[in-house]
Amino acid sequence: MLGEWRDGRWVEPGLTGCPSGHPFGPQRVLVGWRACLCQGEAGVSGHRLYYCRTCAETVSVPECVTPEETTVDQQGLRSPGARGGPP
């Protein structure tokens, strides 16, 4: 979910910590993106992933509603140059 700052720039608010209570900050979290079609009708084309480097827990925002059915690999949407080759 995007929000607009007073100066007109857009910002995506991040998480402040993992569900286990570890705070996120420099050198403590890896942030990534995973394409997914689980909420395609709502205009969501994927999930922001937050990986806690303390406990190795990954949080998906928004939460994936059908992770076993709508991953990029299973939908055949992975780019041709992605690791592992074609699905």
N, C-alpha and C positions, 0 to 999 in steps of 0.2 A: 504494500500500500504506500503510495507516494504522498508526500506533503510538500507544501510550498513554503519556502522561507520568505521573510519580509522583503528581501532584495530580489525576489523573483526566481531564484534558483530552486530546483526540485531536489528533494532529499528523501531517501528511503530510511526510515528509522530502523536501527538494528536492535538485536537482542542485547541485554546487558549481562546475561549469564546463562548457563546450561541448567536443565531441570535438577541436576544434582547439587546446584548451588555454587558452582565455580564461576567466578566473575570473568567476563570476557574483556579483553584489552590487547594491547600489543604483545605479540608472541604467545598469546593464550588461545587464540581462535583462528581457524581458517574459514573463509567465507567463499562459497561457490554457488553454482547454478546447475540444476538438472532439469532438462526439458521433460515434460510430462503432459499427458492429455486428460488427466483425471477430472479436471474442472474446466475443460475447454469451452463448455457452453456458458461459463461465467467470464470468459475472456482471459483465463489464466493459462499460460502456455508452459508453465514449469514452476519450480520451487527454488527459493533461496535456501542454501544449506549452510548451517553453522556447525562446525566440527570443533568440539572442545578438546584442546591438546592436553588437558589434565586427565580426563577420564575416558576420552575417545568416544564420547556420545555425540551423535549427529542429530540435529533438530532441523526439520523441514518446515519452511514457512511459505505459503500456507501449508497446512498439513495435507499430505497425500491421502485421498479418500479411498483409493483402490490401488495400492502400490504393486500388488502382484499382477495387475492386469494392464497397467497403462505406462509402464516404463518405456523409455525411448527405444531400447534394444528390442523389446517385444513388439513394438509398433512398427519396427523397421525404419525408424526415422534417424538413426545414427548416421553421422556424416561419413562418407566413404573413406576418409583419411583417419577416422577414429581408431584408437587402439583395438586390436582384436579383429580388425577387418570387417567385412560385411556380416550382418546378422544371419 
